[in-house]
């Protein structure tokens, strides 16, 4: 895949032009420092990392991306499967000159992070997964009527066409257990997604997990792994975090009273866990 950097950039980021669309990228911190790559989950965007970025950017080069179909990135006709999204992220890193990164993924972003490590083992120094279900059967989607309907094309398209700020805000409540004031930017970003992007991303995530569990994939990669899980997650069963303990050397942290989105619900603890994990991988000497 060939790409070129759009010359336009501003305080809100810049765009990396790929063959099938433009990827929105935001960079913070020290350009010459070791790089951290942050990958959001389904229906989210770079803004979901805002509470922990200042803590990380004090010592690192922090790179955030909007996966295609999300945030300010383009929405292509297809390619919402996990391996394709990972290849796009790898291409963007090449263009940004980030040859080796520690990758931090939230929810579906953790699957993209794992796929990137599978594709580019030379580029990934370590992996941190935040509330990323280890397998498809760890999901609560079977208990979520709206989630099931979105995956069926006819009712899914009709439901998505009827979305409002209020319905999106209500659906997002399952992402949080602690009281969180959901920013308007989160709602606008999700409402701006096409049905093709949201349903394709949901299907792509579940298909990737059905093909092979994340602990099985990670066990063969030989990279340091941190797993952070909110003990009160309403989207993935928090008990499933134990499945990651089969990965040699993996560190698993459960945060009491926290739901699916620790970086918003408890940014202080989440940020410190990430800093403690990142330091040995970024500075191996």
Secondary structure, 3 states (H helix, E strand, C coil): CCCEEEEEEECCEEEEEECCEEEEEEEEECCCCCEEEEECCCCCCHHHHHHHHHHHHCCCEEEEECCCCCCCCCCCCCCCCHHHHHHHHHHHHHHHCCCCEEEEEECHHHHHHHHHHHHCCCCEEEEEEECCCCCHHHECHHHCHHHHHHCCHHHHHHHHHCCCHHHHHHHHHHHCCCCCCCCHHHHHHHHCCCHHHHHHHHHHHHHHHHHCCHHHHHHCCCCEEEEEEECCCCCECHHHHHHHHHCCCCEEEEECCCCCCHHHHCHHHHHHHHHHHHHHHHCCC
